[in-house]
């Protein structure tokens, strides 16, 4: 399932279709994979390393991380992964990434700095709003992640048309997240690099 996700992603990237709105073909892969993972969880519980091996556990995390259109499933997956982390059955960074992804989708600050977005002003990727920027590297170390990559300094502004395109894409995702139940209408979103 992970291999199929990556194969479709590579094809869409090569064709120039990835990077804007959610491509229906990519969404279909994510939905199908989440459906199958739910079935496996119902039978075996979370596919931790002693059940699925290191590669299988990582693939299960990857599939849950990409189930962006399914808030309840991602939240349930996070609870299952956290329980496995507590029992030493999967690495702690699995939970950290999923927690940050959920926080970003809900419009809340992230703790571990794993989620980055393109800044509409200069196009440079910066971390989504950080909950504790002064201690993010300690938090990352606590789950086995290296220090946060350097955050780029502000660059020259992009041409207005490119800024507008990035902002329109961001707005599209905001509306999509609301339509899936991640955010309530009227809740403002954080910006990349915001503190």
N, C-alpha and C positions, 0 to 999 in steps of 0.2 A: 504493500500500500504506500509506503514511504517512497519507494522507487518510482511508482506511477506518478505521485505528486511531483517529484523532482523532474521526471521526464516531461510532463505536461508544462511545468514551469519553464524548463529550458526551451521548449518549442515556442511558447508564448513570448519569452524574452527574445529569442532569435527573430521572431516575426514582428517585434516592436509592439505587441499588444499588451504587454505587462507594464505596470507603472502608473496607471491612472485609475479608472473605475475598476470594480471587481469584475473580472472577466468571467462570463457565465460558465465557460468550460472549466476554469480553475475552481470556481465555486462548486460545480458538480462533483469534481474529484474530492474536494474537502467534505462535502455532505455525504458522499458515498463512503468515504473512509471513516467518518465519524459514526455512521450507521453501523458499519461492521465492527468498529472498536466497541461500541455499546453492546453488541451481541457477545463479543468475547468477554467483556467485563461481567456480563450477566452470568456467564458460565464459569469463569475462572477467577473473577476479581481483577484488580488492576494487574496488567502484565508486568510485574516486577521482574528483576533479574533472575531470581530462582525459578520463575515460571517460563519466561521468554528469552532468557539470556541477556547479556548486556546490549547487544544490537537490537533485540526485540523490545526491550524496555525503552531504549532511546527512540525507536520507531513509534511506540505508543505515545510517548511524550510529544513527539513531532506532530503526530496526527491530532492530538488534543490541542496543541498550540495553534494549529491551522483551522480548527473548527470555530472560526470567528463568527459565524452566523448563528451559533447555538449557545447563548449565554448560560442556560441552566446546565447543559452538558459540560461546558468548560469549568463552571464553578464546582460541579460534582467531581470532575476529573482532578481539580486542584485539591479538594478535600482527600481524595483517594491517594494522590501523589504525596501529600503532606504526611498522611499516615504511614506510607511506605518509607518516606525519608526518616521519620521518627523511629522506625523499626530497622533502619539500615538496609532497606531492600532496594532503594534507588538513590542516586546521587542528589544532594540537596539543591544543586543548580536546576534540576528539573522543575522543582516547585518554584524557585525564584523567577525563572523565565515566565512560567504560567501565571504566577501572581502579578508580575509586571504587565503582562499582556492584558489580563483582566482589568487591572487598574486603569490602563490607558483606554481601553474600550469603554469603561465606565466614566471616563473623564476625570479620574483621580490621579494624584501623583504616584509615581512608581518608586519602589525602594531600591532596586538593584541596578538601575540604569541599563537594562537590556533592550529597551525599546527606543528606537531612534526615528526621527522624521525629517523630511526635507524642509528647511526654512524657506518660506515663500519669498523672502527678501533677497537672499543671495544663493539659494538652492543648495546650500551645504547641509549635510545631515547633522543633526544635533539630538541629544537625548530628549525624550519626552519629559515633561515636568518631573523633577526629582523631589521626593519628599524630604530627604535629608542630604542635601548636596555635600555638606561638610564631612559626612561620615559614610558616603556611598562606597568608598573603597574598603572600609572595614566591613560593611555589610556584604560586599561582594566576596571578600576573603572568607567570611564565615560560611559561605555556601560553596567554596571551592572555585570561585571565579577570579581571574586576574584583575588588576586595576582597570578602571574605566578608561577606554581609549581617549586620547586627548580630544577635547571639544574644540572644533575649529573656531578661530577668531572670525569676526564678521568680515566677509569678503565684499568685493564690489557688488553693488546691486545688479540683479539680473535685469534684462530689458523688461519693460512693463508687460509685454505680452506673455513672457515666461512666468513672471510673478503672478499674473492673473490666472494662468493655466494651473500653477501649483495650488493657488488659493481655491480655484474652482474644484479641483480634485479633492482638496481637504474638506470643502463644504459638502461635496457629494458623499464622502465617507461619513461625515457627521450625520447627515440625513439617513444614510444606510444604517448606521449604528443605532439611531433612534428607532428606525423601522423594525429592527431585530430585537428591541427591548433592552439594549445596553444603557441607553440614556433616556432620561425624562425630558420632554420638551421644556425649553427654558433654561437648561443647565448649560453654562458656558464651558467651553473646552479649554484645556491648557494648550500652550504653544510649545513647540520644540525649544529646548534650552531654557524654558521659564523656570523660575525658582519659586 
